[in-house]
Amino acid sequence: MTHFTYEPQGVCSKQISFDIENNLIHNICFVGGCPGNLQAVAKLAEGKNAREIADILRHNDCHGKGTSCADQLACAIDKALSK
């Protein structure tokens, strides 16, 4: 299992961390942001294919920011999978 930490840009959360093993995402944790929504995102994504989760969450917008914590998770997954 490989652990990743990402510093999101343009959103309320300050850090996203997660693990990827065999292309499955685990242990997603957001620091900051909207706790209820982000806990739900983490629960829904747990154990799922990381690429599929990134594809689902990519381009979600929060209050016209052009991004969201979910979109930033997609960016973090993309970066992790490109390594």
Secondary structure, DSSP 8 states (H G I E B T S, - for coil): -EEEEE--SSSS--EEEEEEETTEEEEEEEESS-HHHHHHHHHHHTTSBHHHHHHHHTT--STTSS--HHHHHHHHHHHHHT-
